[in-house]
Amino acid sequence: MFQSFDVTSTPQFGRERTDALRATFDTLGIDGFLVPRADEFQGEYVPKSAERLSWLTGFTGSAGVALVTRGEAIVFVDGRYVTQLAEQVDGSVFKGGDLVGEPPHVWIPKHVAKGFRLSIDPWLHTGAEVRKLEKALKEIGGTLVQLDHNPLDRIWTGRPAEPLGRVRIQPQEFAGKLAKDKIAEMVAKVGEAGADALAVTDPSTIAWLFNVRGSDVPHTPHPLARAILHADGKAELFIDKRKTGIEEEAYLTQLADFLPPSEFGSRIAALSSAGKKILIDPDQAPFALAEAIRSAGGTVIEAADPARLPRACKNEIELAGSAKAHLQDGAAMVEFLAWLDASRPGTLTEIEVTKKLEACRATVGERMQNPLKDTSFDTISGAGAHAAIMHYRVTTDTDAKIEGGTLFLIDSGAQYINGTTDITRTVAIGDVPEEQKRFFTLVLKGMIAISTARFPKGTRGCDLDPLARIALWKAGADFAHGTGHGVGSYLSVHEGPQRISRLSTQELLPGMILSNEPGYYRPGSFGIRIENLIHILPAAPVDGGDIDMLGFETLTFCPIDKRLIVTELLTREELHWVDAYHAQTRAALMPLLEDAKVRDWLTSATAPFSHGV
């Protein structure tokens, strides 16, 4: 199984562990310590050896940071995790903080004494983060102390070993471009930036650049590794050889000098001592790296990782692979939903249905000779009130029956060698209240608005975000997460820089894959989210139009629960979209289904409304 359901949070140890951390403060000469969710590679998913935030607090969400001072302990999370935080941490030890409205660099000047000495592990924070903290501390005459070790690691007994996940070559038939050509393009960008070398610290860039995939962390198939690209064309890859076999090592040594991770620091120091200019991404690289370059006499050039946009703008082969992966995934979803619909309300639990969906993906993968590699994140399987927890993760302690008269939300995804998927469906379990159907329809209106959007070149994610919310706003409601995130090509299910959100100023470009997932959540009652993946492409010309436009093409095919749609709330165009989408879904998935009962279910689930298409 790819997903475990054990209770990994440890709130009962919160006081003991925060007290042990505070006991180090006098020796270190500090008044507080920041514990981020991030590891040394700044990835969304971290290996067990780097789950410091979870070990200290019990909080297992994918975004957050704890601040432990001599008198307080605060865990800052965003709106997705407020309910989860309350359930997972010991409220007598930790208070909740607002990671968006009042993050640590905003909270600190308001709440700590003048002269406050805040400490960090500089390998766990980016340069952009450190600058915000330094500015905040300056306001109160405080100091940011960069420690040469992480005090948590010294009090963490039984800390797991660092991972040695196997590295595999990503075949050209799925990558669509040779690694040597990608490296050459990145080397050219190093020169254009006026740098002598580029320090690559993002494992997803390593995977994309060298056409490899790894297994060091859950759900995201990139290897924890670093690289240096030199303006003269030379490349150095720092990766533990124990992660590669003979074939992978022979392949990688044709592309770069193959060096152990321990030599990354010395190579950076050697370049810096020679006065070289080294390009790093301040939003991705650890602050310790920039400090090491400067202290050794080098010059830091700050710029976005030059691979981010090329990785985000998928080539034709990557898009074709994603489309095939989504058809396969759609077939698995249909088999799952047909099974769920045939089950008697109250007989299944959240964990049981999660396991069933994973089994459907595995079975369809075997049948189509494209095996399921992993889930792309821990499945969100929420019944009733649990669906209102935006990033709810079921455990053996919280596992609930899926009762009749409620909504059930399942947000899941898969990793296949030809693509990464992410889909959410909210379904009715028996008859549900009309109010829940009304909000489902309002969410659907937002999802359709994004699906059908047409926009000129230069449009940003923040420009489109209101389209997904306007129907909810008119009803006095909203949702506390972005409308869409970028998705990789058999890489991270949450890929930047593309997003559809209030905060995203990144231009939307052809080839980018994004999620389209508005929602609505009523704490303690119910939750709704509907999600498809879409990609950007030139739109068909508009009669009488003056400029070229871009639009979205849907990658995800799976029925939307018609029992929850209040047709009177949809316009004629929106009803037409639903019928057309269901007709496409039926045509695309029917040939992939073998079971007659499942085929009958799909026919019924995608039947047009009475008005016809």
Protein Blocks (a to p, Z undefined) as FASTA:
>chain_A
ZZdcbdfbdfklmmmmmmmmmmmmmmnopabdcddfbdfkopabdcfklmmmlmmnopac
fbdcddddfkbccddddfklmmmmmmmpcfklpccddfklmgfklmmmmmmcehiacddd
fklccfklmmmmmmmmmmnopacdddfbdfklmmmghiacdddddcddddfklnopafkl
mmmmmmmmmmmnopabdcdfbfklmmmmnopaddfbghiacdcddddddfkopacddddf
klpcfklmmmmmmmpccddfklmmmmmmmmmmnopacdddfklpcfklmmmmmmnopacd
ddddfklmmmmmccfklmmmmmmmmmmmmmmmmmmmmmmmmpcehiacfklmmmmmmmmm
mmmmmmnopacfbdfbdcdddehjlmmmmkaccdfkloccddehiacddddddddfkbcc
dddddddehjadfklmmmmmmmmmmmmmmmmpccdehiafklmmmmmmmmmmmnopacdb
dfbdcddehiafbdcfbdcdfklccdcdehiacddddddddehiaccddddddddddddd
dehiabdcdddddfbdcdddfklpcfklpcfklmmmmmmmmmmmmmmmmmmpmblklmmm
mmmmmpccfkoZZ
